[in-house]
Amino acid sequence: MQSELERNKEAVTRFNKEVIEQGNVDAFQALMDSEFVNRSAPPGMDSGPNGMLNTFNNVLRPALPDMQRDIRPGGGGRQSHDPQAHHRHPYGRTHGHPGDGPERGN
């Protein structure tokens, strides 16, 4: 039986890989709560799950089509075994502009 920490890590990894990197709508629907509210959505933009999916699939992924998420424990001053610990999620790409994140080799 998986611990809460293991389930949380699995969900974060799956969301970042399947949803953000790959645009998998089925994974998004399985992982995203239907009552989700994006409190940082710009005024006039859908702040629910559909707005997030739109941002990932129609803004972020087209701009960074080969984006890779690098998930590392840490941040927030907490130990990595803490289920409430924050994680850093740097973006990577093969081409782009300076400041877009680390460039990866071909």
C-alpha positions in Angstrom: 0.0 0.0 0.0 1.3 3.4 -1.0 1.8 6.1 1.6 0.2 9.5 1.2 3.6 10.9 0.3 4.1 8.3 -2.5 0.6 9.0 -3.9 1.3 12.8 -3.9 4.6 12.4 -5.6 3.0 10.1 -8.2 0.2 12.6 -8.9 2.7 15.5 -9.2 4.9 13.6 -11.5 2.0 12.3 -13.6 0.5 15.8 -13.9 3.8 17.4 -15.0 4.7 14.7 -17.5 1.3 13.6 -18.9 -0.6 16.9 -18.7 2.0 19.7 -19.0 4.6 18.0 -21.2 2.3 15.8 -23.3 -1.1 17.6 -23.2 -3.0 14.4 -22.2 -6.6 15.5 -21.7 -7.6 12.2 -20.1 -4.8 12.5 -17.5 -5.8 16.2 -16.8 -9.4 15.2 -16.2 -8.4 12.3 -13.9 -6.1 14.5 -11.9 -7.8 17.9 -11.8 -10.6 18.5 -9.3 -13.7 19.8 -11.0 -14.0 22.6 -8.4 -10.4 23.8 -9.0 -10.0 27.6 -9.0 -6.9 29.3 -10.5 -6.6 32.4 -8.3 -3.9 33.8 -10.5 -5.9 33.7 -13.7 -5.9 37.1 -15.5 -9.2 39.0 -15.3 -11.7 37.8 -17.9 -9.9 34.4 -18.3 -11.7 31.1 -17.2 -10.3 30.4 -13.7 -11.6 26.8 -13.6 -10.1 23.6 -14.9 -10.9 24.4 -18.5 -8.9 27.6 -18.3 -5.9 25.7 -17.0 -6.2 23.1 -19.7 -6.5 25.9 -22.3 -3.3 27.6 -20.9 -1.3 24.3 -21.0 -2.5 23.1 -24.4 -3.0 26.4 -26.4 -0.4 28.7 -24.8 2.4 27.0 -23.0 2.9 23.8 -25.1 2.7 25.6 -28.5 5.3 28.1 -27.3 7.6 25.4 -25.9 6.7 22.3 -27.9 9.6 20.2 -26.6 9.3 21.4 -23.0 10.5 19.0 -20.3 9.7 19.3 -16.7 12.5 18.5 -14.2 10.9 17.7 -10.8 13.2 18.0 -7.8 12.4 17.8 -4.2 13.2 20.9 -2.1 12.2 24.5 -1.7 10.1 26.1 1.0 12.7 25.3 3.6 11.2 21.9 4.3 12.6 18.5 4.2 11.8 16.5 1.0 10.1 13.8 3.1 7.4 16.3 4.2 4.2 15.7 2.2 3.6 19.5 2.3 7.0 20.4 0.9 7.2 22.5 -2.2 9.0 21.3 -5.3 11.0 23.2 -7.9 9.8 22.6 -11.4 12.3 24.1 -13.9 11.4 24.1 -17.5 13.8 22.9 -20.2 13.8 23.3 -23.9 16.1 22.6 -26.9 15.8 26.1 -28.5 14.5 29.4 -27.5 15.5 32.7 -26.1 17.9 33.4 -23.2 15.9 33.3 -20.0 13.5 30.6 -21.2 15.1 28.0 -19.0 18.1 25.7 -19.4 18.9 24.6 -22.9 19.1 20.9 -23.5 21.2 19.2 -26.0 19.8 17.7 -29.2 
